[in-house]
C-alpha cells in the first residue's frame, strides 16, 4: 500500500509554532499519512545554524511530540556535507520505494525554485506543496512559469499522479521568523508566543542563542 509522506525541510534554528502549524495544516488538508520535519545538517544556501544538528533535532522532537502524524526525519542530519533537496529525495525514494513524497516549501522558495540544484530532478521524485507566505505572490519570480507547466488545482488530481506537480495551498499565514526569534532570545526577550514552551525551556537549559 502506498504511503503519502510530506517532507518539510529547513534549518529549524529554532523550530517555531509556524513550522508546526504549517506541517499540521498540510498533513490534514492533503490527507497525508505523515509529515516529516527534516532539519538540514549543513544548509547549502544559508549561514551555519546557531544550534548544533543534535540540538535542532531535539527541539523538533519536543515541538512535535503531541502530534502523532508529525515526525523527525534524520536523513540530512546524518550527512557530513551540504544538504540538497534533490539528493535527499533520491535517497528517500530509494529507501522507501512504496512511498510517495510531497515536498513542502513556502511561496518565497517557489519564486526562485529554478535556482535550486537539479530542480527538475526534485519534480521527478516528488510533488511540491506550496504554503503561502506573507509578502510573496504566485505572480513573482519563477512562480508563473512553474505553475503554468506543473501546476495542479486540487489534492484529488494531485494524488492521481506519482510526482511532478505543484499545488498551491491556502494555509493560515504566520509572520514568524526564526532570525527574529533568535534576536529576541539574545536580547533576553523570548518569543513566548512563537515558541512551544517545551522548546523555550530547552533553549534556556542549553543556553542557546545567547550573545
N, C-alpha and C positions, 0 to 999 in steps of 0.2 A: 504494500500500500504506500502510495506516495505521501511523503510528509512535506508540508509547506512551511518554510522557515524564513523568517525575516532576519536580516543582519543589519544592525546599526553600529557602524564604526565611529571611532573618534578617539581623542586623547583622554577624555573623561578626567580632566585635570582642574577641578574635581567633577565627578558626576553630580548633576543637579536635578531638581524636580522637572525641569523642561525636558531633559533626556528621558526620564522615566515616563512622563506624560506622553511624549511622542511615541515611545515604544509600546505603551499600553493602547494608545489610540489605534496605531497601525495593526496591532495583533487583533483587536476586536473588530475594527472596520473591515479589514481584509480577511477575517476569519482564518488566520494563520495558526498552525499548531503551536508555534512558539516564536518569540523574537529573542535573538541573542545580541547582547551588547558586547562588541568586540574592541577592546582597547588596543591601540597600536603600541608596539614596543618602541620603535623609533619612527616618528612621523616623517614622511618624506618632504613635506612642504611647510613644516612649522618648526618653531624653536623646540628644543628638548624640554619635555614636561618638567614641572617643578617637583612633582612627586615621582617616586620610582614606579616601575611597572607593577611590582607586587603591591605597593600601596594603592595604586589606582585600581587594581583588580579587587583588592579588599574593599575599597569604597563602593565599587559597583555591586559586589556581592551583598554588602549591607543594604544598599539602596533598593535592591530588587527582592529582598528576602520574603516580602509579603505577597509577591506576585508569582504564582507557580508557573505561569506561561512565559515568564521572562527568565533568562539565564545568562551566565557569563560564558563567552567564547574565548578560550585562551590561545587560539591559533597564532595570533601575531605576537603575543607576549613571549612565546617560546622561541621566537626567531631572534637572531643576533644581527640582523640587517634591517635596513629601512623597509617599511611596510607599503606595499602597493596593492590596491584592491583587486586588480586583475589576477595577480599571483595568488592572493588569498582565496579568491573564489575558485580558482583552478584546483587548489588543494582541497577545498571543501567538497567540490563536486566529485573529485576523485575518491575522497574518503567516504562520501555518502551518496552513492550513485542513485539511490532511491528517493532522494530528497530534491525538492525544487526550491530555489533560493530567490529571495526578494531583497535587493539591496536598498536600504533606506538612506536617502540624502535630503538635504534642505534645498529650497529653491535657489539659495545663493550658490550652491555647488552645481546645480543644473546649468546655471548661467555661464559657467566656464568648464563644463564637463568634457568638452573636446580637447582640453589641455591635459586631461588625466592620461597617465600611461596606459596605452592599449585600451582606450575607451570602447572600441568596437568589441574587443575581447570580453570586456565586462558584460556587454549586452548579449553576447553569445552564450554566456553562462548563467545569466540571471535576468530577472525583471528589475526595473528601477521604480521605486516608490518615492515620490517627491512630496515632502512636507512643506507647507507654506512657511515662509519666514518674514518677519516684519521688514519692510523696506525693499523687498525683492519681488520681481514680477516675471511672469512667463513670457513677457514681451521683450525681455532684455537678453543680451549676450547670445549664447549658444542655444538658449531655450526654444526660440521659434523653429529653427532648423530641426532640432532633435524631436520636437513634438510633431512636426509635420511628417517626419519619416518613421517615427517609432511610437508616437502617442496612441493611447487607447483610452476608452471613455469610462469603463466600469470594471469592477472586480470580476464579475462573471465572465466577461470576454477575456480578461487577463489570464484567468485560470485555465482557459481552453488551449493555451499555447505554453510551451515549456520555458521560454526565455525570450528576451529581445524586445520587450515592450516597456513603455514609460507611462505611468499613471500618476496624475496629479491628485493629491488628497486635500480635502477641505478640513484640515485639522485645526483645533484651537490654537491661537497664536500665543507664544510665550516669549517675551522680550527679555530673555535671561542670557547673560554672557558669562562664561567661565572666567574670562580675563577680568571682568568687573568684579566677580566674586572674589578672585584672588587679591585684587586691590583692596576690597573691603576687609578681607582677613588680615592683610598686612597692617591696615590702619586700626586693627582691633575693633572693627565694626562688622561682625559676622553677619552674612546674609541669611538670617534665620528663616526668611520667607521663601528662599530659593534652594535651600539645602535640607535634606531629610535630617531630623535631629540625630539619628544614629551616625550619619556621615559627619555631621558637625562635631559630634563627640569624638569620633575617630581622628578628625583633623586636629582637635585640641590635644588629645593624648599623644599623638605622634609629632606634635609641634610642627605641623606642615604650614607652608606659605607664610612664614614669618620673615620679617625684613632682615 
